């Protein structure tokens, strides 16, 4: 019998073996990874200079300026100064990050890579991690980020150390760990639209080797941005709350256990309050003439979600390495109500209910320091199950009471990975990393027609299953031109698993997305640590892009053919004097479909609605891929007595953004301005005045065209308020 070997498995296994094997040889010389930074040359920063930014983009603590990856990192103070309280707001600080909010769920895009599809088992191309735990549900992609230690946005595919469907990039949220020294704070606020907010944090030691913390936040918006003209009820309002607690047990000098638990509740109509696009007539109504934030719909839009989870992180430090085990379980559900005709005519109303569960287990072993060999290797297991019940009714089904589709999707994935960075001279290093992912998915379900007389017919759809096996890897070379100038060049392959669409039970699975990314960049510090300037240029070869389109019968999921993406990123931070910080960042992006001959295309009909047919989108701009995006910020602190007055302002610009591949509908270029003024008489008390979208620009978080109408959902208008914070 003749045996054959998949070459991709062989390549990946070889790279992993090289990483692990060489690490075992030099393990005796390795140091704990968290000590890597301490071995760098120590410098005493001048007063008022920029502080060192520590990131974990390579699963170890490192100086941002020593990491050969495009990363933007924001600590808690920077986020507060910019008025960022949710992952959606990160787009104001991160050029190239566009956050879609289709049907209220989160769809981040980075450098044009992302997905607007929704449903159980459909995961974002830009992965979201919280404290090292992957968040599979798109409902978790919109998350509060109060009481965080730091948020990192990693641009480009992260196919080795993170790996899980991170073909476009990664949003890494790190919340505060417990401290033995007692600390706490309480913060209350009030804003326009009768918005009341309360948040709090506390941490203390429970014994000599046990500490715990607790954080919470609640927001109640008493008045929506707009009204549903059909019934007079508010729309575009959000009520939410979340709580998180951690317990840290230092078992001995070498071993620690961190237990975490969280729960979040979300009730919103933002992203679901859909009206006809300006100037375009729906099939069952007239051109919309209402307010920008209003709708006129027989269905009252809403999304309600509940999610929570627990995790355990066990770390043990050996003499020359650290072993980390991260175990996590998450459970969530959401329901939403929306319609496709966006008129008072009851033509098509959709009610969706989704349940999702996930379990993950990761074992990781790391060692080394920057002067010898740094390495990381591990295994990752992921299990997911989700189901979606979709009920559609209205005049679109003239002989039925309702049409039902109930689908289940299960997934099981296993990955092995390794990465090693080896110095080849005192100024040069080379990195090899690889990951191999095995994934199995299964789709099952039924359709049911309910008739007005109470009769029903159910048809079970034959199940489908599919297996995906793909390698991903990273190769990088970095060179220290001087102590303050790092240059690098890298090649990364990113992978996002194929998946099924639970709204289309007979459709085959879409193929995995593959991104081959090439990047070169410089990281520099100037003027005695008062200027930090980082820049990079990149090129992506993007294949089997997973895209969605909307029809009266639901959402379709498919593969586009291919795209080329290239561009440049610049990130500048300056501290001209001790009280002043200036930031400026920008991205220029060229993102085009190179081959997409049968893309869905829409054109308006004179009687209303759209003619949707196949069109050639080759050469068109990719969705949610602005050609230019930029951010500028200023923070100035004025000493007053024993306290200070802090002034912050933030400006963001995003060029035209297309929301579908035919480039028919788009969000025009957009500028947003925000500001924050606070007074602190001492280190414990603060009063702040804040405002966002101060010029009250109208813009869209969702634009889509289907045969019934061209749809639009607005983003946040001008908001402002006051908050009072007390620390103790």
Secondary structure by P-SEA (a helix, b strand, c coil): cbbbbcaaaaaaaaaaaaaaaaaaaacccccccccccccccccccccccccbbbbccccccccccccccbbbbbcaaaaaaaccccccccccccccbbbbbcccbbbbbccccccccccccccccbbbbccccccccccccccccccccbbbbbccccccccccccccbbbbbbcccccccccccccccccccbbbbbbbbbbbbccccccccccbbbbbbccccccccccccccccccccbbbbbbbbcccccbbbbbbbbbbbbbccccccccccccccccccccccccccccccccccbbbbbbcbbbbbbbbbcccbbbbbbbbcccccccccccccccccccbbbbbbbbbbbbbbbbbbbcccccccccccbbbbbbbbbbbbbbbbccccccccbbbbbbbbbbbbbbbbbbbbbbccccbbbbbbbbbbbbbbbbbbbbbbbccccbbbbbbcbbbbbbbbbccccccccccccccbbbbcbbbbbbbbbbbcccccccccccbbbbbccccccccccccccbbbbbbcccccccbbbbbbbcccbbbbbbcccccccbbbbbbbbcccccbbbbbbbbbbbbbcccccccbbbbbccccccbbbbbbccccccccccccccccbbbbbbbcccbbbbbbbbbbbbcbbbccccccccccbbbbbbbbbbbbccccbbbbbbcccccbbbbbcccccccccbbbbbccccccbbbbbbcc
